[in-house]
Amino acid sequence: MRVGNLQSGSSQLQEAFEKLMAAWELTRDDWTDERAQKFEEEHLRPIAEELNLLVPGIGAMSQVIERMVRECDE
């Protein structure tokens, strides 16, 4: 990851969460009780909500940093 490139880290976070959710879907096929619902609500949904806020912020910050790096290189 070069200086100012936050996008690769953001992509890794998104890919990891997609893998987590795919594994959860497989688990959810067999784990259908109230505890499963509670786990989803208390752990997985907050992660999804945070990622939905985080990823656009990372994109914006990455653009600012990349612009700063270009300007400093000039």
Beta strands, then each sheet from edge to edge (+ up, - down):
end
